Amino acid sequence: MLFPCPEFQLLPFPESAKMPRKYPSSVGALAEGCEFYDGCLETPERLKMLATPEAPLYFIGDLHGDILALEGIIDTIDAMSPNAVIVVLGDTIDRGPRQLYVVLRLLELIKSRPGRMIVLNGDHEEGVQFDAEDGKFYSPVIPGEFVEHLNHAPRMRHFGIAFAKLLEKVPVAVFFQNGIYAAHGGVPHQDLLPDILTPADLSSPECLRDFIWNRLTDARRKRPNRGACGTEFGYENLLEFCSNIEYLMPAPLKLLVCGHQHPYDGWQFVAGDETHAALCLYSSFIRTRIPGEKRFGVPCFAEVRPGEAPRVYGLELDEEDILGYYSRTSVPLEETS
């Protein structure tokens, strides 16, 4: 019998999250939030090894600037389990209509829920950099609307510098003692495994790149393509990683939870064998336009309770309500490509 496939349940969007909340409009508040979080990461660990929390674990996938989806998911999780530990899998910026609000809200949640809110870097965060020589922000990641906004809004300079500095310390993967682990992209590919001899080796630049960029597929095996920024891995590659580093971990690895893949249905599950699997999440309403498909999808998040198979939940909301929400915030909904 293979690793049990998660149960999926569609939930109504919470009424409490349908009305736009008031966010501090001060750029100083954004910068202060970055500096507060930066202060909490004075001894940064790009890979975190954590004890299994007693409360349920929840995972939120790529948000890409969709503040409506974030508010709905947070309100839903709070109603299900007020003391939950939440892991956000990165790619919180670019593509969506309210990127700054998403950043501000996540900083607020980190500050108000110490130890219960973990935000990982995705490729879009990892790409944000500031060039002090020419005084501009840039990113090699496409699309990169976030840095474009920073460059076209001089009042955002202080926040942008603080944010770019902060992102250099944000973790890219987290491992829990129950064998659940999370990263934005995936795991180090097969060509890196011979050089992983100690836990510290997992923090090499090459491994960190794969945690962020490696992309899950349902293929049996993929070869690493080092000629491109990203590469793909299949379930045999996942099994090789787990077996090769098992002796470095406090417990055998069981379930990888990741983002990056943008599954149109909001989630994708790949079972490797009886005890290993990967779950990919996408947590935004906004989808790449596909002819014949709906404009908006279902944002999904996952719940993992001790001793139980993971569960995936989706939040359903009518297109009219989604457009109405962003109309009330006076921000046009951007098309995605």
Secondary structure, DSSP 8 states (H G I E B T S, - for coil): --S---EEEEEE--GGGTS-------HHHHHHHHHHHHHHTSS--SEEEE---SS-EEEE-B-TT-HHHHHHHHHHHHHH-TT-EEEE-S--SSSSS-HHHHHHHHHHHHHHSTTTEEE---HHHHT-EEETTTTEEE-SSSS-HHHHHHHH-GGGHHHHHHHHHHHTTS-SEEEETTSEEEESS----GGGGGG--SGGGGGSHHHHHHHHH-EE-SSS-----TTSS--EE-HHHHHHHHHHHGGGSSS---EEEE-SS--TTSEEEEE-SSS-EEEEEB--SB----TTS-SB---EEEEE-TTS--EEEEEE--HHHHHHHHHHTT-------
